[in-house]
Structure formats: structure tokens, C-alpha cells
Amino acid sequence: MLKTRIVTALALLAGFLCILFLLPEAGVALAFGMVAGLLAWEWAGLMRVDAAGRLLFAGVVLVSCLAAYHQPEFAFPRLWWMSAAFWLLLAPLWLWRRWRIDANDMVGYLVGWTLIVPTWAALVGLQARNPWLLFAVMGLVWVADIAAYFAGRRYGRRKLAPAISPGKTWEGVGGAVAGVLLYGAIATLMAGYEPPSMVGWTLLLIALTAVSIQGDLFESMIKRQAGVKDSSNLLPGHGGLLDRLDSQTSTLPMAALAIAWLSS
């Protein structure tokens, strides 16, 4: 199993780097569009939708991405604001109340669309701005996950959300924040970037860390309600794409929105 996980991870990394640095703009949008379509297919599966419905929802997401691609200056910021509103206002209430989504539930489709299409727009928008910028933002989530895992394993005592994800602890959250702050300091130093406000920069990193954890918890809750361990078996040893990108769906649009605002 470990060997399978490593081989799959290396293949994913190689494919991701090729998309980032080798494909033209249209190729990047298409490649990430394929990812969005697969995410939609997995999400509809968590809703217990039949095969035809899963394909139909994937098609709706792909058409939405295509429409946004032809009007990025208009569509992308609005998609990111929509995502931010969901993760900052609705998702905390959703986690608290533990609402459910069911097959052919329009709310479920809308939530899935809100998770996936703005993420696609963030992937495309950040890559167009600078491929390394996209890599750095995704790296922030990876650092948060790794730091939370090791801090939680070593110091974890107080459960964060035992009914949703029993393994997560508040000590893990602290480790994630510390890891991201260190990562942010190193990244700004290497990039030669001077934040306009260190306090604001620190708060932004903490907010992105919190949102990444929320994205992980949200997908864990949806999977638990669906009675499955993984969103699919597309990735040998890793489950599905949604399992690997759950925190990215919450973090990438928020980061893209913040970067667009800082650059204006």
C-alpha cells in the first residue's frame, strides 16, 4: 500500500508540474477543467446520485468553467467572492448544524458547484499570474496538513470536532498555524516580497490556515454522512481527487481573492 501511495503521489506531482510549467494557457484551463469535472463526478457520488446524474452534474460544471474562461475578468472575482461567502458565512453554520445533502437535492448541487467552479477559477487565475504563486498557495495547504498531523500526533489531547473527524485536535490546529507562519516567512524571504503590513500578512496566513482546516472538516462530514471512507477510488492508495483537494477547494479561491485585492 505504501509503495502504491508513493507511486501515485509522484505521478500526481509530475502531472501537476507539467500543467503548471509546460502547457499553454488554454491547455492549463482544459487540464484543470478535467479535474473540475472529476471533482463534480465524485461530489455527485457522495450525494448518492445515479451514474447518469453524476455525468450530468460533471457536464454542468464543465460548461460553467468554459463560460467563465471566456470572461475571466468578470467571472473569476465573482466566483471567488461567492466561495468566500460560503466558507466564511455558511460553512461554519453547516458544520455546526451538520446538515445533510441527499440525492437530487438542489442545495447539494449548488454547494458542490460553489466548491468546484471557484476552485477551478483560482487554479487558472493564479497559474496565469505566476505558476510559482499557485504552487506556493497549494504548498501552504500541504504544510498546514503535515504540521497539523505531526503536532496532533505528538501533543494532541483536545478533540477539534470528534463527531466529524475524531483524529483532529486543537493542538494539531496550533501546529498547522505555526507551520504556515514559518512557511509564510520563508516564502516571502525567498520571493523578496515585503508585505504592506506584517500584522495583516500574519492574519491572512492564519485565516487561510483556518479555512483549509474547515475545508477538510466539511468534506469529512459529507463523506461520513454518505457512509464512505473515500470520495472515489480514482487514485490508487489515495482515494479520490476530492480527498486530496478538499482543503484546496476552500483555500485557493480565498487566496486568489486576497492576492487580487493586494495587487489592485
ChimeraX attribute file (.defattr): number of C-alpha atoms within 10 A of each C-alpha:
attribute: neighborCount
match mode: 1-to-1
recipient: residues
	/A:1	9
	/A:2	8
	/A:3	9
	/A:4	13
	/A:5	15
	/A:6	14
	/A:7	14
	/A:8	16
	/A:9	16
	/A:10	12
	/A:11	12
	/A:12	13
	/A:13	12
	/A:14	12
	/A:15	12
	/A:16	16
	/A:17	14
	/A:18	12
	/A:19	20
	/A:20	22
	/A:21	13
	/A:22	11
	/A:23	14
	/A:24	12
	/A:25	14
	/A:26	10
	/A:27	13
	/A:28	21
	/A:29	23
	/A:30	19
	/A:31	18
	/A:32	19
	/A:33	25
	/A:34	16
	/A:35	17
	/A:36	27
	/A:37	26
	/A:38	24
	/A:39	27
	/A:40	29
	/A:41	25
	/A:42	27
	/A:43	28
	/A:44	26
	/A:45	19
	/A:46	25
	/A:47	22
	/A:48	16
	/A:49	19
	/A:50	13
	/A:51	11
	/A:52	9
	/A:53	16
	/A:54	21
	/A:55	19
	/A:56	16
	/A:57	21
	/A:58	24
	/A:59	17
	/A:60	14
	/A:61	26
	/A:62	22
	/A:63	14
	/A:64	14
	/A:65	25
	/A:66	14
	/A:67	12
	/A:68	19
	/A:69	20
	/A:70	10
	/A:71	10
	/A:72	16
	/A:73	11
	/A:74	11
	/A:75	16
	/A:76	25
	/A:77	20
	/A:78	14
	/A:79	23
	/A:80	25
	/A:81	16
	/A:82	16
	/A:83	28
	/A:84	22
	/A:85	14
	/A:86	18
	/A:87	24
	/A:88	15
	/A:89	11
	/A:90	12
	/A:91	21
	/A:92	15
	/A:93	13
	/A:94	15
	/A:95	17
	/A:96	9
	/A:97	9
	/A:98	16
	/A:99	11
	/A:100	15
	/A:101	18
	/A:102	16
	/A:103	15
	/A:104	14
	/A:105	12
	/A:106	11
	/A:107	12
	/A:108	18
	/A:109	19
	/A:110	11
	/A:111	15
	/A:112	20
	/A:113	22
	/A:114	22
	/A:115	26
	/A:116	30
	/A:117	27
	/A:118	30
	/A:119	27
	/A:120	29
	/A:121	27
	/A:122	26
	/A:123	26
	/A:124	26
	/A:125	22
	/A:126	23
	/A:127	20
	/A:128	16
	/A:129	13
	/A:130	13
	/A:131	17
	/A:132	14
	/A:133	16
	/A:134	22
	/A:135	16
	/A:136	15
	/A:137	19
	/A:138	18
	/A:139	15
	/A:140	25
	/A:141	25
	/A:142	18
	/A:143	21
	/A:144	27
	/A:145	22
	/A:146	15
	/A:147	21
	/A:148	27
	/A:149	20
	/A:150	15
	/A:151	20
	/A:152	23
	/A:153	15
	/A:154	11
	/A:155	13
	/A:156	21
	/A:157	13
	/A:158	13
	/A:159	16
	/A:160	18
	/A:161	16
	/A:162	11
	/A:163	10
	/A:164	19
	/A:165	17
	/A:166	10
	/A:167	14
	/A:168	22
	/A:169	23
	/A:170	18
	/A:171	22
	/A:172	28
	/A:173	23
	/A:174	18
	/A:175	24
	/A:176	30
	/A:177	23
	/A:178	20
	/A:179	21
	/A:180	26
	/A:181	22
	/A:182	12
	/A:183	18
	/A:184	18
	/A:185	14
	/A:186	12
	/A:187	14
	/A:188	12
	/A:189	11
	/A:190	9
	/A:191	10
	/A:192	9
	/A:193	10
	/A:194	10
	/A:195	12
	/A:196	9
	/A:197	9
	/A:198	10
	/A:199	9
	/A:200	11
	/A:201	16
	/A:202	17
	/A:203	13
	/A:204	16
	/A:205	19
	/A:206	17
	/A:207	17
	/A:208	25
	/A:209	28
	/A:210	18
	/A:211	25
	/A:212	28
	/A:213	23
	/A:214	21
	/A:215	22
	/A:216	21
	/A:217	21
	/A:218	23
	/A:219	23
	/A:220	20
	/A:221	21
	/A:222	21
	/A:223	19
	/A:224	16
	/A:225	17
	/A:226	18
	/A:227	10
	/A:228	12
	/A:229	11
	/A:230	21
	/A:231	25
	/A:232	21
	/A:233	13
	/A:234	14
	/A:235	16
	/A:236	15
	/A:237	16
	/A:238	19
	/A:239	16
	/A:240	18
	/A:241	20
	/A:242	25
	/A:243	21
	/A:244	16
	/A:245	21
	/A:246	23
	/A:247	27
	/A:248	28
	/A:249	27
	/A:250	33
	/A:251	30
	/A:252	29
	/A:253	30
	/A:254	28
	/A:255	23
	/A:256	27
	/A:257	22
	/A:258	14
	/A:259	14
	/A:260	14
	/A:261	10
	/A:262	10
	/A:263	7
	/A:264	5
